[in-house]
Amino acid sequence: MKDIKTKEIIIEVLKKTPIAQIACEKAGIARATFYRWRKTDKDFAQKVDKALSEGINLVNEMAESQLISAIKDQNMTAIMFWLKHHKQVYSNKLEIKGKVTTEYELSKEEKEIIKQALEKSSLLSDGEINN
């Protein structure tokens, strides 16, 4: 009966703080016990996964709320972060320009071999490549 109550405490803590160590401390058990229960009790494992998901969503919402508050307080770092991650025009970009040139010229024999290969593969009709 004690294990059931302890597991319920863990689930409730994880819904608000999705950190196993903290949940274990609040429930008064070792992390090894938590992970053993999670491994051997499928129902508990499912409840833990659901609670962790809820807890992560809660923390994300709190972080977004704090970010919005910082933006309202004209915090430039927060403003730049928001714009970079929510507006395409402000996102990081990498532009590469250049030319690719080769100094190698195919010989007549090489051109003929390629022509024959293309003709055999049906990708080229007779006379389509000029030497």
Secondary structure by P-SEA (a helix, b strand, c coil): caaaaaaaaaaaaaaccccaaaaaaaacccaaaaaaaaaccaaaaaaaaaaaaaaaaaaaaaaaaaaaaaaaaccaaaaaaaaaaccccccbbbbbbbbbbbcccccaaaaaaaaaaaaaacccccccccc
